[in-house]
């Protein structure tokens, strides 16, 4: 039977999947844009405006920071490593979004895709642990 901690972990993983994993690729097309301007525009929307509320607009790193502050204590750093590694690349590249050439934009898009994939995998893993 799942414990209260197990349920808290599952809720936290679900929130991270939704708030970060879904929205870092929210407007990504099936096939990546080949024109730098179009790719830059989409990355700006998805990564600089990852969560919008009446009170604030948060970029992807800030969404994770808020989640980490609220729910991070439920997990080990090893459990979060698959998310934090590509997110570090997003944090490195995002401030330079306007100056990035196509190769840099592709690297940023790849990192965002890794973040999304890792958030969904994290959710599946935590949910499977709760179900076991």
N, CA, C and O of each residue as an XYZ file, in Angstrom:
528
protein
N       0.843     -1.178      0.000
C       0.000      0.000      0.000
C       0.893      1.247      0.000
O       1.838      1.337      0.784
N       0.589      2.205     -0.881
C       1.386      3.429     -0.944
C       1.273      4.242      0.347
O       0.207      4.345      0.952
N       2.393      4.805      0.738
C       2.424      5.668      1.916
C       2.063      7.101      1.513
O       1.960      7.419      0.329
N       1.875      7.947      2.512
C       1.604      9.364      2.242
C       2.783      9.990      1.498
O       2.586     10.827      0.618
N       4.000      9.590      1.845
C       5.186     10.104      1.142
C       5.169      9.660     -0.315
O       5.480     10.445     -1.212
N       4.804      8.399     -0.551
C       4.712      7.909     -1.932
C       3.732      8.750     -2.745
O       4.016      9.133     -3.880
N       2.586      9.029     -2.153
C       1.565      9.826     -2.842
C       2.052     11.252     -3.075
O       1.770     11.841     -4.118
N       2.776     11.807     -2.117
C       3.338     13.156     -2.277
C       4.360     13.173     -3.412
O       4.405     14.117     -4.202
N       5.170     12.134     -3.488
C       6.156     12.036     -4.568
C       5.469     11.955     -5.933
O       5.895     12.585     -6.901
N       4.410     11.171     -5.981
C       3.686     11.026     -7.250
C       3.050     12.348     -7.664
O       3.131     12.734     -8.830
N       2.413     13.052     -6.714
C       1.816     14.353     -7.023
C       2.888     15.346     -7.498
O       2.666     16.103     -8.444
N       4.026     15.334     -6.845
C       5.111     16.247     -7.221
C       5.632     15.924     -8.625
O       5.880     16.829     -9.421
N       5.794     14.647     -8.920
C       6.269     14.245    -10.247
C       5.242     14.592    -11.324
O       5.609     14.979    -12.434
N       3.973     14.457    -11.001
C       2.914     14.817    -11.942
C       2.940     16.314    -12.212
O       2.792     16.748    -13.354
N       3.126     17.089    -11.174
C       3.182     18.547    -11.338
C       4.390     18.958    -12.186
O       4.277     19.833    -13.045
N       5.532     18.334    -11.948
C       6.727     18.666    -12.730
C       6.527     18.287    -14.201
O       6.908     19.040    -15.097
N       5.939     17.139    -14.437
C       5.666     16.712    -15.815
C       4.786     17.745    -16.516
O       5.033     18.106    -17.667
N       3.773     18.210    -15.821
C       2.848     19.171    -16.416
C       3.465     20.562    -16.545
O       3.464     21.143    -17.630
N       3.982     21.088    -15.460
C       4.437     22.476    -15.431
C       5.708     22.723    -16.233
O       5.879     23.798    -16.810
N       6.591     21.750    -16.275
C       7.852     21.918    -16.999
C       7.901     21.036    -18.237
O       8.123     21.526    -19.345
N       7.697     19.749    -18.054
C       7.846     18.804    -19.168
C       6.948     19.089    -20.351
O       7.374     18.990    -21.502
N       5.716     19.441    -20.073
C       4.759     19.715    -21.148
C       5.053     21.043    -21.830
O       5.004     21.140    -23.056
N       5.353     22.051    -21.049
C       5.400     23.398    -21.604
C       6.737     23.804    -22.215
O       6.778     24.780    -22.963
N       7.823     23.104    -21.932
C       9.090     23.465    -22.591
C       9.058     23.096    -24.074
O       9.900     23.547    -24.850
N       8.086     22.278    -24.460
C       7.940     21.888    -25.867
C       6.515     22.123    -26.347
O       6.077     21.505    -27.318
N       5.796     23.003    -25.681
C       4.368     23.167    -25.922
C       4.039     23.448    -27.387
O       3.117     22.846    -27.937
N       4.767     24.335    -28.012
C       4.444     24.689    -29.398
C       5.423     24.094    -30.405
O       5.486     24.544    -31.549
N       6.185     23.086    -29.988
C       7.149     22.461    -30.904
C       6.426     21.669    -31.988
O       5.562     20.846    -31.688
N       6.780     21.918    -33.244
C       6.173     21.138    -34.330
C       6.792     19.737    -34.383
O       7.825     19.478    -33.765
N       6.161     18.865    -35.113
C       6.691     17.505    -35.247
C       8.083     17.523    -35.867
O       8.962     16.765    -35.460
N       8.275     18.385    -36.845
C       9.583     18.552    -37.487
C      10.107     19.934    -37.127
O       9.420     20.938    -37.319
N      11.334     19.980    -36.600
C      11.921     21.242    -36.145
C      11.991     22.275    -37.270
O      12.207     21.936    -38.433
N      11.809     23.505    -36.907
C      11.920     24.616    -37.835
C      13.326     24.635    -38.435
O      14.301     24.353    -37.739
N      13.431     24.961    -39.707
C      14.748     25.032    -40.360
C      15.253     26.467    -40.458
O      16.428     26.693    -40.750
N      14.388     27.422    -40.220
C      14.738     28.835    -40.286
C      15.010     29.340    -38.876
O      14.198     29.143    -37.972
N      16.145     29.986    -38.691
C      16.576     30.422    -37.362
C      15.556     31.335    -36.691
O      15.309     31.202    -35.492
N      14.973     32.243    -37.427
C      14.013     33.181    -36.828
C      12.791     32.482    -36.261
O      12.331     32.815    -35.168
N      12.266     31.518    -36.993
C      11.088     30.775    -36.525
C      11.433     29.925    -35.305
O      10.647     29.839    -34.361
N      12.599     29.303    -35.327
C      13.030     28.476    -34.194
C      13.258     29.354    -32.962
O      12.842     28.995    -31.861
N      13.908     30.488    -33.142
C      14.161     31.428    -32.039
C      12.835     31.901    -31.423
O      12.695     31.959    -30.201
N      11.877     32.232    -32.277
C      10.580     32.707    -31.787
C       9.889     31.631    -30.935
O       9.385     31.926    -29.851
N       9.868     30.393    -31.422
C       9.232     29.317    -30.661
C       9.960     29.048    -29.356
O       9.326     28.893    -28.312
N      11.272     28.992    -29.403
C      12.037     28.747    -28.175
C      11.801     29.867    -27.164
O      11.720     29.613    -25.962
N      11.693     31.081    -27.637
C      11.393     32.193    -26.733
C      10.060     32.008    -26.043
O       9.945     32.216    -24.835
N       9.048     31.617    -26.808
C       7.719     31.384    -26.210
C       7.757     30.222    -25.222
O       7.265     30.341    -24.100
N       8.336     29.109    -25.634
C       8.288     27.900    -24.804
C       9.219     27.955    -23.601
O       8.886     27.414    -22.547
N      10.370     28.592    -23.732
C      11.368     28.561    -22.658
C      11.401     29.824    -21.808
O      11.741     29.757    -20.627
N      11.057     30.964    -22.377
C      11.032     32.203    -21.585
C       9.673     32.439    -20.938
O       9.565     33.168    -19.952
N       8.647     31.823    -21.494
C       7.282     31.998    -20.992
C       6.668     30.635    -20.684
O       5.538     30.346    -21.080
N       7.419     29.812    -19.980
C       7.010     28.432    -19.733
C       5.728     28.358    -18.914
O       4.853     27.544    -19.209
N       5.609     29.185    -17.905
C       4.380     29.224    -17.088
C       3.941     30.667    -16.936
O       4.715     31.522    -16.504
N       2.697     30.932    -17.295
C       2.129     32.263    -17.138
C       0.960     32.172    -16.170
O       0.080     31.323    -16.307
N       0.971     33.052    -15.206
C      -0.155     33.194    -14.293
C      -0.502     34.676    -14.245
O       0.181     35.502    -14.851
N      -1.546     34.999    -13.536
C      -1.911     36.411    -13.388
C      -0.816     37.190    -12.660
O      -0.663     38.396    -12.852
N      -0.050     36.472    -11.815
C       0.980     37.130    -11.010
C       2.337     37.228    -11.689
O       3.080     38.179    -11.449
N       2.671     36.258    -12.533
C       4.034     36.236    -13.066
C       4.149     35.366    -14.312
O       3.294     34.526    -14.597
N       5.224     35.595    -15.037
C       5.621     34.730    -16.146
C       6.976     34.154    -15.767
O       7.908     34.894    -15.455
N       7.081     32.835    -15.796
C       8.317     32.163    -15.398
C       8.949     31.464    -16.592
O       8.263     30.839    -17.400
N      10.282     31.580    -16.689
C      10.987     30.815    -17.705
C      11.193     29.385    -17.198
O      10.909     29.087    -16.038
N      11.681     28.513    -18.062
C      11.825     27.095    -17.704
C      12.689     26.884    -16.461
O      12.276     26.149    -15.563
N      13.876     27.501    -16.373
C      14.661     27.310    -15.154
C      13.942     27.774    -13.883
O      14.078     27.150    -12.831
N      13.184     28.857    -13.977
C      12.449     29.351    -12.804
C      11.323     28.405    -12.414
O      11.057     28.221    -11.226
N      10.659     27.804    -13.392
C       9.610     26.814    -13.097
C      10.217     25.666    -12.295
O       9.644     25.219    -11.301
N      11.379     25.195    -12.736
C      12.024     24.098    -12.016
C      12.462     24.558    -10.627
O      12.314     23.810     -9.661
N      12.991     25.757    -10.512
C      13.443     26.263     -9.208
C      12.283     26.336     -8.217
O      12.443     25.973     -7.051
N      11.134     26.794     -8.663
C       9.951     26.853     -7.791
C       9.550     25.444     -7.378
O       9.288     25.188     -6.203
N       9.500     24.530     -8.343
C       9.143     23.139     -8.046
C      10.147     22.544     -7.054
O       9.758     21.875     -6.097
N      11.428     22.790     -7.286
C      12.466     22.249     -6.419
C      12.319     22.766     -4.995
O      12.477     22.008     -4.038
N      12.022     24.039     -4.854
C      11.831     24.622     -3.528
C      10.628     23.997     -2.818
O      10.670     23.750     -1.612
N       9.578     23.748     -3.561
C       8.352     23.229     -2.958
C       8.361     21.712     -2.763
O       7.845     21.217     -1.762
N       8.939     20.974     -3.708
C       8.837     19.511     -3.691
C      10.164     18.768     -3.801
O      10.197     17.542     -3.691
N      11.239     19.483     -4.013
C      12.523     18.843     -4.251
C      13.021     17.964     -3.123
O      13.747     17.000     -3.364
N      12.642     18.279     -1.894
C      13.108     17.491     -0.742
C      12.593     16.056     -0.764
O      13.107     15.198     -0.046
N      11.590     15.797     -1.576
C      11.047     14.440     -1.679
C      11.931     13.519     -2.519
O      11.706     12.309     -2.555
N      12.930     14.080     -3.192
C      13.745     13.328     -4.150
C      15.230     13.548     -3.904
O      15.640     14.566     -3.347
N      16.018     12.585     -4.326
C      17.474     12.726     -4.245
C      17.977     13.457     -5.492
O      17.296     13.504     -6.516
N      19.154     14.014     -5.388
C      19.731     14.678     -6.564
C      19.958     13.671     -7.684
O      19.856     14.027     -8.858
N      20.261     12.426     -7.345
C      20.451     11.391     -8.370
C      19.150     11.147     -9.138
O      19.171     10.917    -10.347
N      18.023     11.199     -8.431
C      16.734     10.993     -9.102
C      16.427     12.120    -10.087
O      15.727     11.913    -11.078
N      16.949     13.299     -9.811
C      16.658     14.470    -10.635
C      17.721     14.754    -11.688
O      17.553     15.658    -12.507
N      18.803     14.002    -11.678
C      19.951     14.266    -12.544
C      19.592     14.311    -14.032
O      20.100     15.157    -14.767
N      18.725     13.412    -14.472
C      18.362     13.381    -15.895
C      17.618     14.641    -16.320
O      17.570     14.965    -17.507
N      17.037     15.349    -15.357
C      16.359     16.622    -15.646
C      17.333     17.788    -15.487
O      17.359     18.694    -16.319
N      18.126     17.767    -14.430
C      18.988     18.919    -14.147
C      20.120     19.080    -15.156
O      20.546     20.202    -15.431
N      20.614     17.970    -15.712
C      21.704     18.085    -16.700
C      21.282     18.867    -17.942
O      21.933     19.857    -18.274
N      20.213     18.461    -18.645
C      19.829     19.265    -19.812
C      19.277     20.643    -19.434
O      19.390     21.591    -20.212
N      18.689     20.754    -18.262
C      18.191     22.061    -17.822
C      19.350     23.035    -17.623
O      19.196     24.234    -17.853
N      20.495     22.536    -17.201
C      21.681     23.389    -17.071
C      22.091     23.946    -18.438
O      22.534     25.091    -18.530
N      21.947     23.150    -19.494
C      22.252     23.645    -20.845
C      21.240     24.718    -21.261
O      21.603     25.711    -21.891
N      19.970     24.508    -20.904
C      18.958     25.527    -21.183
C      19.329     26.819    -20.459
O      19.286     27.898    -21.050
N      19.689     26.714    -19.189
C      20.065     27.905    -18.411
C      21.263     28.620    -19.014
O      21.343     29.848    -18.971
N      22.186     27.867    -19.570
C      23.382     28.459    -20.179
C      23.055     29.185    -21.482
O      23.573     30.273    -21.734
N      22.202     28.588    -22.307
C      21.938     29.126    -23.638
C      20.800     30.143    -23.694
O      20.843     31.063    -24.510
N      19.806     29.998    -22.861
C      18.610     30.836    -22.950
C      18.894     32.335    -22.843
O      18.289     33.104    -23.589
N      19.778     32.787    -21.961
C      20.024     34.236    -21.895
C      20.603     34.809    -23.190
O      20.515     36.012    -23.432
N      21.188     33.956    -24.013
C      21.790     34.404    -25.277
C      20.899     34.106    -26.480
O      21.365     34.145    -27.619
N      19.636     33.813    -26.241
C      18.724     33.373    -27.301
C      18.785     34.270    -28.532
O      18.887     33.772    -29.653
N      18.726     35.558    -28.341
C      18.686     36.483    -29.485
C      19.974     36.447    -30.312
O      19.942     36.743    -31.507
N      21.089     36.093    -29.706
C      22.371     36.090    -30.406
C      22.739     34.725    -30.993
O      23.679     34.631    -31.783
N      22.023     33.681    -30.627
C      22.381     32.338    -31.077
C      22.173     32.177    -32.578
O      21.172     32.622    -33.140
N      23.137     31.537    -33.203
C      22.992     31.157    -34.609
C      22.219     29.849    -34.637
O      21.882     29.305    -33.585
N      21.937     29.345    -35.820
C      21.091     28.160    -35.952
C      21.618     26.977    -35.142
O      20.828     26.280    -34.504
N      22.923     26.731    -35.149
C      23.483     25.599    -34.396
C      23.212     25.739    -32.898
O      22.889     24.755    -32.232
N      23.339     26.938    -32.373
C      23.048     27.173    -30.957
C      21.576     27.015    -30.649
O      21.213     26.494    -29.594
N      20.721     27.461    -31.564
C      19.274     27.302    -31.382
C      18.900     25.819    -31.377
O      18.061     25.385    -30.587
N      19.525     25.054    -32.257
C      19.274     23.608    -32.300
C      19.741     22.962    -30.995
O      19.058     22.088    -30.460
N      20.887     23.380    -30.485
C      21.376     22.843    -29.209
C      20.404     23.172    -28.070
O      20.146     22.335    -27.206
N      19.877     24.377    -28.078
C      18.897     24.770    -27.057
C      17.614     23.954    -27.202
O      17.051     23.506    -26.203
N      17.157     23.763    -28.415
C      15.956     22.968    -28.659
C      16.177     21.519    -28.237
O      15.290     20.902    -27.646
N      17.347     20.980    -28.534
C      17.673     19.605    -28.117
C      17.668     19.487    -26.593
O      17.161     18.507    -26.045
N      18.225     20.475    -25.916
C      18.242     20.449    -24.444
C      16.815     20.517    -23.899
O      16.482     19.812    -22.946
N      15.978     21.357    -24.495
C      14.579     21.446    -24.061
C      13.862     20.117    -24.281
O      13.069     19.690    -23.442
N      14.137     19.473    -25.395
C      13.526     18.165    -25.667
C      13.980     17.141    -24.632
O      13.184     16.314    -24.187
N      15.252     17.192    -24.249
C      15.756     16.283    -23.212
C      15.080     16.539    -21.870
O      14.759     15.600    -21.141
N      14.864     17.810    -21.546
C      14.170     18.150    -20.299
C      12.767     17.551    -20.320
O      12.343     16.917    -19.354
N      12.058     17.750    -21.411
C      10.691     17.227    -21.519
C      10.678     15.707    -21.390
O       9.889     15.152    -20.625
N      11.539     15.047    -22.127
C      11.610     13.578    -22.078
C      11.937     13.096    -20.678
O      11.348     12.130    -20.193
N      12.879     13.774    -20.025
C      13.286     13.375    -18.675
C      12.159     13.586    -17.669
O      11.984     12.771    -16.764
N      11.391     14.666    -17.812
C      10.259     14.907    -16.903
C       9.205     13.818    -17.045
O       8.665     13.340    -16.048
N       8.914     13.429    -18.265
C       7.923     12.376    -18.484
C       8.433     11.033    -17.974
O       7.673     10.267    -17.380
N       9.715     10.739    -18.200
C      10.297      9.482    -17.696
C      10.321      9.471    -16.169
O      10.041      8.444    -15.552
N      10.648     10.585    -15.570
C      10.662     10.728    -14.116
C       9.272     10.439    -13.551
O       9.131      9.715    -12.565
N       8.268     11.001    -14.171
C       6.889     10.764    -13.731
C       6.532      9.282    -13.822
O       5.944      8.725    -12.896
N       6.885      8.649    -14.933
C       6.597      7.212    -15.086
C       7.293      6.397    -14.012
O       6.699      5.485    -13.438
N       8.542      6.718    -13.739
C       9.315      5.984    -12.734
C       8.720      6.149    -11.344
O       8.545      5.165    -10.627
N       8.410      7.368    -10.958
C       7.846      7.635     -9.636
C       6.466      6.987     -9.527
O       6.140      6.407     -8.491
N       5.663      7.077    -10.564
C       4.336      6.463    -10.536
C       4.413      4.942    -10.430
O       3.603      4.318     -9.745
N       5.386      4.356    -11.108
C       5.569      2.902    -11.045
C       5.996      2.491     -9.631
O       5.569      1.452     -9.127
N       6.833      3.304     -9.003
C       7.260      3.012     -7.632
C       6.064      3.028     -6.676
O       5.977      2.201     -5.768
N       5.155      3.964     -6.882
C       3.981      4.080     -6.028
C       3.044      2.891     -6.242
O       2.442      2.383     -5.296
N       2.929      2.457     -7.500
C       2.022      1.354     -7.833
C       2.557      0.012     -7.348
O       1.790     -0.928     -7.138
N       3.879     -0.075     -7.170
C       4.502     -1.366     -6.796
C       4.210     -1.761     -5.370
O       4.662     -2.812     -4.916
